[in-house]
Structures are given as structure tokens and as C-alpha cells.
């Protein structure tokens, strides 16, 4: 076992996983897993820059994570930054400060690399389930982008498209700096049009129609699952590998898009940072299910973060063998 730390910094949240990993099997023994909503992508779609307050929220989380990593003694640390920092003009400032705090330089990865990590993390356990039909379609619905990956044991095709819960909310639901509460039918239709265009784009590269098992990742999907399961509080072990039907996703999406901020915030499993963006995120999931005719989605709590940890352990082991 190799002790590693993986950090996934996305548009809406930053997450840490410290785990002991067997690089030969991909087995992970989790020591610490945490998530902080930092909204790094705040305003990026309009300004092209990372906002100062968003950067400060992210650096505060990095300082917290650095303390955890030091306490647990990870041998190797990997920091992966995705959509928001990939697009920003001032990403060099972001990279420099993260290096100062954590001692590692963020890898601002491409959408295709993001998809590879997500697929590995999500399907490592599922491959052993012979009753699940292949190929898998793994969808990682983030804040700024959504990754689509089709494969059996390995990735066959992948595509990242610029629709995510934060990007869609900011683009279509924010009027004069305030989120419309609840959104109008016209606003929802505009989000839906963007999602459908993105699905057309993804289908040019990824054979969506061939998918037989849909696997959904990230906070929008896990929150929808937690609501569908009627949980009084967020319980990762119950959500992981749960199966949520199309009918449940459709009902919850409709509810999230017609409720007020206060009503959404009152949902027991709703993270405060997701209250304003869950409607758009759920709509992305619903549109995907309708496009491929999926009757259910298998929800995975193991995603890009687990893929980062597995790859980091493999590279650490390879480095030991070379030395």
C-alpha cells in the first residue's frame, strides 16, 4: 500500500482524498475524504478571470487540506485543477499560490484527461459485476463542464463539454446579480437548449447510443440520489452504487426547478453551496437519461478523486522501482 493524497479542484468545489492504495489492484483504504464548496468558477463564464474572493476561499481550503496531508503523512500529493482554472486568464496566480501552500503545482488538465480519471475511479469496482451490461457511460456533471466517457474496462471514447450546474445557473438564471427564484419557464428552456446542443457535440465523439449502463458522478447526481432515497442526512455509504430511476430523476428535477431558495435549502441533504445550482445540475442529468433512453442511473461516490489517487499510487510505485 502507498499512502497518497489527491486533490480535485473544480468549478464549484475542492475535494481531498487521503488513502492507502494498492497500485496493482486499485484497492483504496480511505483515511480522509472531505469537500469544501469554494465556487472557484464564480463569474469566469462572463469575465474570463478567477475572482479575488473565489481565489481566497480556495486558498483557505488548501491551507486546511495541507494540514490534513501533513498529519496523515502522505508520500505523494497530486493536485488536479479542472474546468474553471483551465479557462481563466489569471490562472498563473492560482498555480503560484497553490504551490506555495501545498508544495505541489496544480496540473490544469484537459477535459479528456479529466474524463480518464473519472472513468477509472467510477468503474474500478463495477467491472467485477458481470450482470451489468457493457459498455458503461460515465457522466461527471461538474460546475463548469460535464465529462462523457464510454468504455468497458478501459476508456473507448471521451468528451468534455461546457455545461455544468454553475455555468448554466450563472448564464441563464442570474439577473442583475441575483438568482431567479424560482426560474421562469423561458430560463429553464434556455438551459435545456444549451444542454441539448452540448449532447449533440458529445455524440460526435462518444457513442452515447451504445451505452448500456449509465454511471453518474459528482455532487448534482449524488444530491439527487440522496433526495430520491429520502435520507434524513447525507450518507455516502447508502448513496454509493444506489440505483435511481428515470421517473425519480424527472420528479426531483421538476421539484428543484419550481421551488424557492428556502424550500430547496430546507431539504435535509442539501449542501448550502448547492441550493442555487441543483436545479440546473439535475436538468443536465435528466437530459442525458432522456437522450440515451436510460431507465436508471447507478450513482457512484467514487469518481475523479479516486482516479487521481489510483494514478498517483501507480506513479509512486513506478518511481520506487526505478530507484
Secondary structure, DSSP 8 states (H G I E B T S, - for coil): -EEEEEEEE-SSEEEEEEEEEETTTTEEEEEEEEEEE--TTTTHHHHSS--HHHHHHHHHHHHHHHHHHHHHT-SEEEEEE-HHHHH-TTHHHHHHHHHHHHSS--EE--HHHHHHHHHHHHHTTGGG-TTS-SSEEEEEE-SS-EEEEEESSSEEEEEEES--HHHHHHHHTEETTEE-SS--HHHHHHHHHHHHHHHHHHHTTS-GGG--EEEEESHHHHHHHHHHTT-SS--HHHHTT-EEEHHHHHHHHHHHHHS-HHHHHTSTT--GGGTTTHHHHHHHHHHHHHHHT-SEEEE-S-SHHHHHHHHHHHHHHHHHHH-
